[in-house]
Amino acid sequence: MMAGFILIAVAAFFFPGVILRTKSIASGRKGPGIFQPWKDIAVLFRKGSVFSDTTGLIFRIAPSVTLATVTVAMLLLPFAEQKAVLSFEGDFILFAYLLALGKFFTIIAALDTGSSFEGMGASREALFSMLVEPAFFILIATFAMFTGYTSFSVIFNHFFITGNDYVLIYSIIGAYLLVQIAMIENSRLPVDDPKTHLELTMIHEVMILDYSGFDKALIHMGTYLKFAIYGSLIYNLVVPAGWNVILQTGLFFAVQVLFAVVIGFTESFRARNKMNKNPKFILTLSSIALIAFMVILILTEKLA
Amino acid sequence: MVNYLIVLFAVTLIYFASAERLSTYVRLVALQGLLLCGIAVFELKEVNLANLLFIVAETLLFKTLLLPYLLSRIIRKSGVTKVHRQAVPGFYLLLFSIAGLLISVILAVILVNPFINSIYLAIALFTLLTGLLLIVTHKLIISHLIGFLVVENAVFLFSLAIGNEMPMLINIGILLDIFVGVLILGFFGLRLKPHTNELTMLKD
């Protein structure tokens, strides 16, 4: 039962490194090693934290809460034919809101610092998260409608054996949308740029500017785990659950690496959106999810 | 297979609502022509060969090649590359478009009958609404033209939905296509003066 949990944790170890390597290769640099992000985290763990006088309790607990929510969300994801550690009807709602709870704490912690830049970043992050939420829910609702179940474990187990001819449409649309949702949720291009150096243009980065040492390490860990979580969701959509477990494990890591490479290449070759175009960009994802949902409604004749 | 193409067709409509460059619009028009050709080939199994060849030739040559070529020529000549004169911001346009999708699905469910595939009906209605939205929310005359072409694709899709029963309807739709082609060519392709914006914007 713990296989999904462990595999996601393992994938999170190399995920950020693969993105960095891809970016350095694409831009012709030698670049850091695959495990450099985790070495940085190890350094951060050895340091203490510095807190500003204006911050309160919220600011101090937010990184731990964020990491905790992400870790619990990992327990909800299945691997192959095994059920997830936590699995019940409607667990995808808990999954989405666990991640949202983590984000909520990051946002109120940013407001807690009293910095106007951080408040601005928090406002943007809240808007983008709000807009991307319907896309995720409509997508999962589509899969629930497609398979007739409402739990991640059962949905993914039955995804490829419904006998429906159009499974490929949903697999492709789902993978595409989840890649985009992951990029937005993790504040990567084209919505946010993790490498920007100007506070005015930052979104996620500006919210965690005040963190240092141990707490910063927790936030980074949460981000890496979140990437691997979305990678795991994508994997569940593209690989049928009934295959051989060893093959599945190999494919799991292949999908994760491919996902990281896609992100790396996107960040290397794509410009960042203008800030005022982001809402439209994110809403486009919801619209595509809605098309998939409507088609499944008609195909399964649920509306008639 | 047809359903794959129809879903892709619906996705192009969403991109119509979110695109900002006229050249993107032209590419989308060409893609829609290609998709309609595919849908026609897979859907029309009972029409005779000559009729099918006529339809394929029309969608491929006219919708996919000639019309986009004419449109891009007009865009090149007028020097207007961006849809920068919208009456509403793009975000709301997209919201309207989503509302249009919901309305068309509800209408399709109300109007459902055993002779028509309801996905066709829903997507064709959605196409119609998107075309109308493009026309009412844009100020440039070229966007109005593209909106009209989208409406026309909707008519084509409608006629394909019952093409096996009434093949004549498709031919009438094609004649409408050619009429619009002549309209574009006559009004805008030939009479447009280079480097003036006079024909690209409607007077208020």
Interface residues (C-beta under 8 A of the other chain):
Chain A: Y166 L168 I169 I173 K277 P279 K280 F281 L283 T284 S286 S287 I288 L290 I291 A292 M294 V295 L297 I298 L299 L303 A304
Chain B: N3 Y4 V7 A10 V11 I14 Y15 A17 S18 G90 F91 L94 L95 S97 I98 L101 L102 V105 A108 V109 V112 S118 I119 A122
